[in-house]
Amino acid sequence: MGEASIPKPIKFLFGGTAGMAATCFVQPLDLVKTRMQVAKGVEGAAKPTTLSVISGIVKNEGISTLYTGLSAGLLRQATYTTTRLGIYTWLFENFSTEGKPPGFFMKAALGMTAGGAGAFVGTPAEVALIRMTSDGSLPVDKRRNYSSVFNAIARIYKEEGLTTLWRGATPTIARAMVVNAAQLASYSQAKQAILGSGYIQDGIFCHFVASMISGLVTTIASMPVDIAKTRLQSMKYVDGVPEYKGAGDVLAKVIKKEGFFALWKGFTPYYFRLGPHTVLTFIFLEQANMAYKLHVLGIEGAQAGCELFYKH
């Protein structure tokens, strides 16, 4: 019996759950990345670093603040990852001919399509996450003080309207498409080079090294889109006028006022979140699949069968 023995709904459930479990480990880095991205550059002032942001948060807000927005991060994984997996699997099967999987470029196109669709579904959770993680950087009287992701979504809907839940959807979708394409291409090439060297065998460590190399390429490619998304989703209106008109306006203003390389603000936490999150997701998914095959299907020594999820 092969991987198909696990019902598709169970596979999607495991995929979303694995992403949620990984998020529990990397959530502080997500918060630090957001704080760095929303910080406006002040001439003459020292630029925030990952360590200075972390120490400032711990000193002024308490160590537990590093996990602010965890509920939103978990909902984002539950909606985005599960939708992306479901759509990708459906597309993968439809574009496979006579049992032969689609080629590399078709897989990249399918991954981008599934990533974009998943990002659209996950945008409300993304908006809540950005607002919850950036809230502490605002003056006390301007903080939103959402108590949970559900409180955030309900208040945004009530106070600002339904469409606000999809604010920044375009750069969110664009980022997901860039991330999916960059990860697929760079991960495949990195793993091929690592195995070709003969120094590292295929396994978790190989996946980790390949993911960290892939994460570097993906971070460089996707961060300008990510900062546009973050600024749009966290912005407030002043006298009915939005701070930014759109993603292009964000990029133009950041370059003009803060410099070209400000587009990569939060590079370190973003990078060290991306690679480990991928590897942790893979590990949790692998264990869930093996446990299901052993305890539900009664198959001993079965392979995890995570390739479709991990290499998409």
MOVENJO-V877641 format. One line per field, one symbol per residue. ss: DSSP state (H for helix, E for strand, L for the rest). phi: phi as a letter, one per 30 degrees, with the letter a starting at -180 (. if undefined). burial: + if it has 24 or more other C-alpha atoms within 12 Angstrom, else -. A space follows every 50 residues. Layout:
BEGIN
ss=???
phi=???
burial=???
END
This chain:
BEGIN
ss=LLHHHLLHHHHHHHHHHHHHHHHHHHHHHHHHHHHHHHLLLLLLLLLLLH HHHHHHHHHHHLHHHHHLLHHHHHHHHHHHHHHHHHHHHHHHHHLLELLE LLLHHHHHHHHHHHHHHHHHHHHHHHHHHHHHHHHHHLLHHHLLLLLLHH HHHHHHHHHHLHHHHHLLHHHHHHHHHHHHHHHHHHHHHHHHHHHHHLLL LLLHHHHHHHHHHHHHHHHHHHHHHHHHHHHHHHLLEELLEELLLLHHHH HHHHHHHHLHHHHHLLHHHHHHHHHHHHHHHHHHHHHHHHHHHHHLLLLL LLLLLLHHHHLL
phi=.cddddeeedddddddddddddeedceeddddeddddddddcejddddce dddddddddcbjddddcdiedddddddddddddddddddddeddcdchic dddeddddddddddddddddddeedddddddddcedddeedcddhddadd dddddddddbjedddcdidddddddddddddddddddddddddddddidb ddledddddddddddddddddcdedddddddddcdccchicddbdldddd ddddddccjedddceieddddddddddddddddddedddddddddccicc idddicedddcd
burial=--+--+---++++++++++++++++++++++++++++++++------+-+ --++--+-------+++++++++++++++++++++++++-++-------- ------+++++++++++++++++++++++++++++++------+++-+++ -++--+-------+++++++++++++++++++++++++-++--+------ -----+++++++++++++++++++++++++++++++-------+-++--+ +-++---+---+++++++++++++++++++++++++++++-++------- -+-+++-+++++
END
